[in-house]
Amino acid sequence: MKILIAEDAPVSRRMLQGLLVKWGYDVVSVEDGDAALEKLKAPDAPRIALLDWMMPGQNGVDVCRALRKHRPLPYTYILLLTARDAKEGVVEGLESGADDYLTKPFDPQELKARIRVGLRLLELEDDLVQAREAMRFKATHDALTEIWNRGAILETLEREAWRSRREGISLGVLIVDLDHFKSVNDTYGHLAGDALLREVTKRMQMDIRPYDTLGRYGGEEFLILLPGCNGSETWNKAERLREAILRGPIATSAGNLKVTMSIGGVATADWPEVTANQILQMADSALYRAKEEGRNRTVMAGALEHEEAHRSSMELSSQIPLKE
């Protein structure tokens, strides 16, 4: 554990540093509050800070306030060192964001015990953060493939569609469907089908850009968002994805299986006024056409799909009663 010492008195600073090093801590020491705050705001900042109350520049209380305001995570445990033992001073220090205080001159064993308290609290904090992140991941990611789940990818589509209209840039959208996937589950079992989905996901992830978005739309369907891609670029990327699946068979518990996929695509550069729902409907209609034309191919949405999506939106809006 790395600990910061902020103490302007050289003798006290050296004494503190000697104790902490003896106890096995990695020590960073500074002479004033400004330097302390700079160290504590760094990406690799110490997680525990011993701050003298009275220092040149910002004092210990100022550093506490600034740190709590600008660096909420990861949490830093702050112990104020002060010669002030009046109740008002203690209250001010704790209300500024300090976790504990120690009145000088202090007993080294008491300092050691309070640092251990800080370590336990940081461990609990880290456990809570990890649990929260695990829950957040579970809520937004597909359990089988570990990519975005349906809710998360649709939320991303809403944001990207809005950004596309606002900035006047094209958004490419693909709906990918594995051909005859039901027969894989029926013939070889669901474990083989799961292995197939995982490997297809990996191959697609390797073939898209870091800022593209891949999500599981449902069952054997995937939704892919390609910011900045016009119609021809969207088609080219779809074909590369399709060819990536065709590179070789996929190993499963039932043996090596071959799979193909059909893709429906749309690029908002061709239809800048479309909504996220209309984009989905157009891509889905193009996917349906790809299946009708023999599968294992990419079909881009055209005027017919756009007209169908627009008509569907108009019909839906006419069914919504107006508020009086």
Steps between C-alpha positions, in 0.01 A plus 500: 500500500628844404458775761540875449656719770436875473701673772695825475719436809808302381557321832137385529493398135813286532372343820168407339672366191732285710210349693295421189793347314577289807139377500531396137322783316606674180532869589459817294581819688435867415549829681180694430130466424524589131747218435288262709188571295692451175625161617155393621332590170749297293384170342731296726427706811563359849185358659588628848607857580643643822446875477632759739227754575725806473711507184619756245264549205181304560469365851386149583131595519519674162657191346223282646226719353663522158567126482148399601359738240714395203603138564212283621658168388706317589451601859788652696512457877612827661644534847551857623795570729434802719614677811146634540293293740207739539166346409430768239822419320431127500149555360635727225758244399255211484238705314761594240525136398766358732433147623687530828738727689794462733616764743871578509713385670360153435595151607650295211293195593180703488598626153569144392159384628316784323674424172384141534145625547544695177623188321197302612264775384674521160471124462126521571469789255679306227277197561190717465629657179578158353155371596334805345698465178417130483130581537525771237675262260238233561219748435642621168676197353388171353588213731605261223705722267591781746416767242229765544157353562182604317411787734849647498553478123161660432584787737827545315315504168274779629805708598688433178195574283448830680871588468490408131218747435652773717848483346394414147707181484389161375433207729520149359277240666507124442268227622678165476319167513665157503348283229308188609618536859198319640606186318838517676331492841256230390768280342807551717360639825502836674860469622617485142274792415646703788855426385402611152360830627809570709740436213295703252504785750879480534551504125276803458671682786837447331369647176332820623664824604555589868231768484241282326239337722392136500203369695288190518162603363329173590551127450737463206465863389759772553482876460810689386539880497758655266541875562616703200422235238300581188310242297790351307727493806227333705454234229876440478530455876204263500661289230827484694310380805318238296827379350659486844240242602570301183878480559474161660279264700429568866607246761221383732433204728321340206795549265589766246196683366466737208271798523394783271316818576260740335532874555261790458655846496409866488705821497340822625686708240240374252210575737612781736154555648439146624454422869666216691184290473479560125868406462432170675194432287687575178795278595264223605312521169831484311595194706170334409572569133849347538340181631245495221776535240682190622675598828878536553502852354475869587207712387488876557167670565363694206207723415247222557621434856509872570143542376380207712669636814358848441148363441522285812604803709212705363251225578634464853484874567143517373400237756629705794214717638571869541484640853221748550 
